[in-house]
Amino acid sequence: MDKKILAATLLQALAVAQREGRAETLETLVEKLCVRRRDIRSTLTVLHGQGMLDVLRMRLTLSGFAIGSALIGETLPALRAAPRAATAAA
């Protein structure tokens, strides 16, 4: 899983929730994105360290909200690679 794609997906999801006045939690993000809790938590920690997210309040900062809002409506790459079809060995 690409951490940059996960970060963009989290910013997008949090911006949508913030626009709608909803609060997202770690649990709701895990359920919504179907990603391991550990991966989401570590990415949220990185976003907090970069000043894009207040992880204690689960609210985007101005810069995080601006980036997340710009991503709304954009189609982001899949979080996981599509499974490859098994090929029969001859």
C-alpha positions in Angstrom: 0.0 0.0 0.0 1.3 3.4 -1.0 1.4 5.7 2.0 1.1 8.8 -0.2 -2.1 7.5 -1.7 -3.4 6.7 1.7 -2.5 10.2 3.0 -4.4 11.8 0.0 -7.4 9.5 0.6 -7.5 10.4 4.3 -7.2 14.1 3.5 -10.1 13.8 1.0 -12.3 11.8 3.5 -11.6 14.2 6.4 -12.3 17.3 4.2 -15.6 15.8 3.1 -16.5 15.0 6.7 -15.4 18.5 7.9 -17.5 20.2 5.2 -20.5 18.2 6.3 -19.9 18.9 10.0 -19.2 15.3 10.8 -16.4 14.1 13.0 -14.4 11.1 11.8 -12.7 8.8 14.2 -10.1 6.2 13.7 -12.8 3.5 13.8 -15.0 5.2 11.2 -12.0 5.7 8.9 -11.0 2.0 9.2 -14.5 0.9 8.3 -14.9 3.4 5.5 -11.5 2.8 3.8 -11.1 -0.9 4.7 -7.5 -0.3 5.7 -5.6 -1.7 8.7 -5.9 0.4 11.8 -2.1 0.5 12.1 -1.7 2.0 8.6 -4.3 4.7 9.2 -2.9 5.6 12.6 0.7 5.9 11.3 -0.4 8.0 8.3 -2.5 10.3 10.6 0.6 10.7 12.8 2.6 11.8 9.7 -0.1 14.2 8.7 -0.2 15.6 12.2 3.6 16.0 12.2 3.4 17.9 8.9 0.8 20.3 10.3 -2.1 19.2 8.2 -4.2 17.5 10.9 -4.9 18.1 14.6 -5.0 14.4 15.5 -6.3 15.1 19.0 -9.4 16.7 17.6 -9.4 14.8 14.3 -9.8 18.1 12.5 -7.8 19.3 9.5 -5.8 22.4 9.8 -6.1 25.2 7.2 -3.4 23.7 4.9 -4.8 20.2 5.3 -8.3 21.3 4.6 -7.2 23.2 1.5 -5.4 20.1 0.1 -8.3 17.8 1.1 -10.9 20.1 -0.5 -8.9 20.3 -3.7 -9.0 16.5 -3.8 -12.8 16.3 -3.4 -14.3 15.0 -6.6 -10.9 13.7 -7.9 -10.5 10.0 -8.6 -7.6 8.8 -6.5 -5.6 5.7 -7.3 -6.8 2.5 -5.6 -5.3 1.9 -2.1 -4.5 -1.7 -3.0 -3.3 -3.1 -6.3 -5.9 -5.2 -8.1 -5.3 -8.9 -7.7 -3.6 -10.5 -10.7 -5.3 -13.4 -12.5 -3.5 -16.6 -11.8 -1.9 -18.1 -14.9 -1.7 -21.8 -15.4 1.7 -23.2 -15.7 2.2 -25.5 -18.7 
